[in-house]
Every structure is written in structure tokens, then in C-alpha cells.
Amino acid sequence: MSASTPDREGGGAMEDTSGEARPDPATAVPDEPEQAHVPYTGMREMPANADANPTPTTTHSTWGAGEPRLLVTDETERFTFALTKDEVRIGAATGCDLVLPGIDALHATITHDDRDEYVLVLHGAGEMNANPAAAATDVAGSPPGERSEVLRTGARFTAGPWRFVFMRAEFADHGRPFGGRVGGELSDQPPQPARPDYSDRDNPEWSGRWEVQDD
């Protein structure tokens, strides 16, 4: 049997008869395991079954779903106007779908298009928060010089003394999952199924592809 004598002046090492120094179990600090470094790329891994099994995290639904509507206010009135027609005309003329005093005879048009979007064309003077200065030439057939925007939940526009806010449930709003930009941005955006084909509006066809929505 070999004998060893603690080397108290040597920083906690012990020496046996072979002359080899060994760590003192009472004072030695174990080595920490090496940590593997995984660089952050900003990309999310696509699910293995992405092409076959879309998840509920999508903002696409059946055509016209999500109760699309306008919250309409002025200094004294406040009401909700449901967008149930494929074309809604807003103006002071009696033939408009939403008749309001103090604005042009035909001040704005909202069209429900084949992609299941609600597209505003502002014919008269007013402001649009999402697209304040665009001159549309090809959106919803609007003539040059008239402004247009695709409405997303919370989009605001004005006409004379009236203020309008577009509302639609997120599950059908065709925006970005999880609350839009707050929930993700570009390459860090959670993927969702591609927009359905609404040729058959009662039975939209899902492609099975996945995409990141940037609009």
C-alpha cells in the first residue's frame, strides 16, 4: 500500500510515492463542461409536416369571415356598419350604401375583392393612416390620382367630419400571425399557410404551402 502526505503549501495538491501530483478532493474545483455555441440566425425552423398539416396560427379563413365592419364616428354619433356587400359606396348621395351628410356625393368605395381583401378607394378628400400619400392606379380599378389601400384591422380613414376604423377578426384578416409586427418581423415572422384559392368561395382550396406574410 502506498502512503501520501498532504502538501498544504502547494495549493491543495497531494503527492503519492510515485511522485505524481493529484488534486486534493477537499479543495479542487471541477472543470466546467464546454458549452457548445449555436449562432442565432434569425430564422425559424419550418415544421417537418409543414406541407401537409397547416396549424391554427394563420390569419386566413373562409371568404368574408371575421365580421368585417366599420366603426363610424363624428362629434355626436357613433355606430357600426357591417360590410356585407362586395362593393360598399360611402357618400352623401341617396344611392350610396352608407349615406352620411357633409361629404361628397360619392366619397369612398370599399371593394371586397377576389383575394378576400377589403380595398378602400378614397375618391374625395380625407386621410388614410396606412397609405397616406399613395396615388393608386391599379388597386380595385381606381383611376389615377385616387388613393387606395388594403384595409387591415385597425386601419383608419376620414371623410369630412367622419372618422372610420376598419375591424375584422384576426383569424381572417390576412395579416401577420400573433398581432402583426409586434409578433414578428420578416425572417423572424412565424410562418403560416399560404392564402387559399377563393375561386370557389364556399369551399376555398388550401395549397398546403407555407409562407411568411410581409403585407
FENSUL-V800239 format. One record per pair of residues at least 6 apart in sequence whose ideal C-beta (glycine too) atoms are under 8 Angstrom apart, sorted by sequence separation. I is the first residue (numbers start at 1). J is the second residue. If there is no record, write none. Layout:
BEGIN
I:J ; I:J
END
This chain:
BEGIN
7:13 ; 15:21 ; 16:22 ; 47:53 ; 72:78 ; 89:95 ; 90:96 ; 93:99 ; 112:118 ; 113:119 ; 122:128 ; 136:142 ; 137:143 ; 142:148 ; 149:155 ; 157:163 ; 158:164 ; 177:183 ; 178:184 ; 183:189 ; 184:190 ; 198:204 ; 199:205 ; 7:14 ; 14:21 ; 15:22 ; 71:78 ; 72:79 ; 89:96 ; 90:97 ; 91:98 ; 92:99 ; 100:107 ; 111:118 ; 137:144 ; 156:163 ; 157:164 ; 176:183 ; 177:184 ; 183:190 ; 197:204 ; 6:14 ; 7:15 ; 13:21 ; 14:22 ; 47:55 ; 72:80 ; 89:97 ; 90:98 ; 91:99 ; 92:100 ; 110:118 ; 111:119 ; 120:128 ; 140:148 ; 149:157 ; 156:164 ; 176:184 ; 196:204 ; 197:205 ; 5:14 ; 13:22 ; 14:23 ; 71:80 ; 72:81 ; 88:97 ; 89:98 ; 91:100 ; 92:101 ; 96:105 ; 110:119 ; 135:144 ; 139:148 ; 156:165 ; 170:179 ; 196:205 ; 4:14 ; 5:15 ; 13:23 ; 14:24 ; 70:80 ; 87:97 ; 88:98 ; 90:100 ; 92:102 ; 96:106 ; 110:120 ; 111:121 ; 135:145 ; 136:146 ; 139:149 ; 155:165 ; 156:166 ; 196:206 ; 197:207 ; 4:15 ; 10:21 ; 12:23 ; 13:24 ; 69:80 ; 70:81 ; 92:103 ; 109:120 ; 110:121 ; 135:146 ; 136:147 ; 139:150 ; 154:165 ; 155:166 ; 196:207 ; 4:16 ; 12:24 ; 69:81 ; 85:97 ; 91:103 ; 92:104 ; 93:105 ; 108:120 ; 109:121 ; 135:147 ; 136:148 ; 154:166 ; 177:189 ; 178:190 ; 194:206 ; 3:16 ; 4:17 ; 69:82 ; 70:83 ; 90:103 ; 91:104 ; 92:105 ; 93:106 ; 108:121 ; 134:147 ; 153:166 ; 154:167 ; 176:189 ; 177:190 ; 193:206 ; 194:207 ; 2:16 ; 3:17 ; 7:21 ; 12:26 ; 68:82 ; 69:83 ; 91:105 ; 108:122 ; 109:123 ; 133:147 ; 134:148 ; 152:166 ; 153:167 ; 193:207 ; 2:17 ; 12:27 ; 67:82 ; 68:83 ; 91:106 ; 92:107 ; 107:122 ; 108:123 ; 121:136 ; 134:149 ; 151:166 ; 153:168 ; 177:192 ; 193:208 ; 194:209 ; 2:18 ; 11:27 ; 12:28 ; 90:106 ; 91:107 ; 107:123 ; 108:124 ; 131:147 ; 152:168 ; 153:169 ; 193:209 ; 194:210 ; 195:211 ; 81:98 ; 89:106 ; 90:107 ; 91:108 ; 106:123 ; 107:124 ; 131:148 ; 151:168 ; 153:170 ; 193:210 ; 194:211 ; 4:22 ; 6:24 ; 90:108 ; 106:124 ; 108:126 ; 121:139 ; 131:149 ; 192:210 ; 193:211 ; 89:108 ; 90:109 ; 104:123 ; 107:126 ; 121:140 ; 128:147 ; 130:149 ; 191:210 ; 192:211 ; 89:109 ; 90:110 ; 104:124 ; 119:139 ; 130:150 ; 153:173 ; 191:211 ; 192:212 ; 88:109 ; 103:124 ; 104:125 ; 119:140 ; 121:142 ; 128:149 ; 130:151 ; 152:173 ; 174:195 ; 191:212 ; 192:213 ; 87:109 ; 88:110 ; 130:152 ; 152:174 ; 153:175 ; 190:212 ; 87:110 ; 88:111 ; 123:146 ; 152:175 ; 189:212 ; 87:111 ; 122:146 ; 189:213 ; 86:111 ; 87:112 ; 121:146 ; 122:147 ; 130:155 ; 187:212 ; 189:214 ; 72:98 ; 86:112 ; 121:147 ; 122:148 ; 129:155 ; 186:212 ; 83:110 ; 85:112 ; 113:140 ; 121:148 ; 128:155 ; 129:156 ; 70:98 ; 72:100 ; 120:148 ; 128:156 ; 129:157 ; 152:180 ; 186:214 ; 83:112 ; 111:140 ; 119:148 ; 120:149 ; 127:156 ; 128:157 ; 111:141 ; 119:149 ; 120:150 ; 127:157 ; 109:140 ; 119:150 ; 120:151 ; 126:157 ; 127:158 ; 118:150 ; 119:151 ; 126:158 ; 91:124 ; 117:150 ; 118:151 ; 126:159 ; 117:151 ; 125:159 ; 126:160 ; 83:118 ; 120:155 ; 122:157 ; 124:159 ; 125:160 ; 124:160 ; 177:213 ; 120:157 ; 122:159 ; 176:213 ; 175:213 ; 174:213 ; 70:110 ; 175:215 ; 110:151 ; 174:215 ; 68:112 ; 120:166 ; 64:112 ; 118:166 ; 108:157 ; 68:118 ; 118:168 ; 108:159 ; 64:116 ; 107:159 ; 63:116 ; 107:160 ; 104:159 ; 60:116 ; 103:159 ; 104:160 ; 116:172 ; 103:160 ; 117:174 ; 102:160 ; 116:174 ; 100:159 ; 102:161 ; 103:162 ; 115:174 ; 100:160 ; 102:162 ; 100:162 ; 150:215 ; 90:159 ; 116:195 ; 115:195 ; 116:198 ; 115:198 ; 114:198 ; 114:199 ; 75:161 ; 74:161 ; 74:162 ; 73:162 ; 74:163 ; 72:162 ; 73:163 ; 72:163 ; 72:164 ; 71:164 ; 70:164 ; 71:165 ; 70:165 ; 70:166 ; 71:167 ; 69:166 ; 70:167 ; 68:166 ; 69:167 ; 68:167 ; 69:168 ; 67:167 ; 68:168 ; 67:168 ; 66:168 ; 67:169 ; 66:169 ; 65:169 ; 66:170 ; 66:171 ; 65:171 ; 66:172 ; 65:172 ; 66:173 ; 61:171 ; 62:172 ; 59:170 ; 61:172 ; 59:171 ; 60:172 ; 58:171 ; 59:172 ; 59:173 ; 60:174 ; 59:174 ; 59:175 ; 59:176 ; 59:177 ; 58:177 ; 57:177 ; 57:178 ; 60:192 ; 57:190 ; 59:192 ; 60:193 ; 58:192 ; 57:192 ; 58:193 ; 60:195 ; 63:198 ; 60:196 ; 64:201 ; 54:192 ; 55:193 ; 63:201 ; 54:193 ; 63:202 ; 50:191 ; 63:204 ; 62:204 ; 43:187 ; 44:188 ; 42:187 ; 43:188 ; 44:189 ; 46:191 ; 42:188 ; 44:190 ; 44:191 ; 54:206 ; 54:208 ; 59:213 ; 52:208 ; 54:210 ; 51:208 ; 51:209 ; 51:210 ; 50:210 ; 46:210
END
